[in-house]
Amino acid sequence: MPWLQRWNFIERAKLERQLWDAFDRGESIEQLVEQCQDEFTKEVWTATAASIRKIELLMRDQQKP
């Protein structure tokens, strides 16, 4: 039941955490998303990668005097 995965918040949170951990390690999150074979994981990672980059930009702007 792939449609059920969309509503499984715990599974989504685990996948989001995986991408955040990769980001913390300095890995290319865009490359991970691109290489992902699982459709559901790719969907979650695509949204998470966009959020990570948005937050990264906001934090960079706040650090400037």
N, C-alpha and C positions, 0 to 999 in steps of 0.2 A: 504494500500500500504506500506508494511514493507520496501521494497527496497527504497522508498522515504525517509524514516527516516535516512538512511545512509548518505544522502546528506543534511540533515537538520542541518546546522551548529549551529543554535540557540539551537535546542533540545539537540544536543551533548554537547554543552557548559554548558547547565543547568545540565545535568547528571554529567559531569566532576566536576562541582562546588559542587554538592551534595557530591561527594566522597572526595573532598578536604576539605569541611567543616567537614565531619566525621573524617578525619585525624587530623584536627586542634583540634577537641574535644577529641582526644586520642582514638577513637574507632578503633577496628581491621578492617582495610579495606579489608583484605583478607577474613575475615569471612562474611562481608557484600556482597562481590562478590560471595562467595560460596552459600550464602542463597538466592541470587537474583533469582526470578522466571521469570522475563521478559527477553527474549532472547536479545533484542536490548540493554537494560540497562546493562545486564551482559557483552555484547561485549564491550561496551564503558568503563564500570568500570574495566574490565580486562586490557585494554590498559592503562587506567589512573592509576591504581594501580601500574603497572610496571613503569610508568613514575615517580610517586611519590617516589617509592623506589629508583630509579636511582638518582633522585635529592637529596633525603635524604642522600644517600651515598656520593655524590659529596660534599654536604655541610659539612658533617662530616669530610671528608678528608681535606677540606680547613681550617677547624678550628684547625687542628693539626699543631703545630709549625714545 
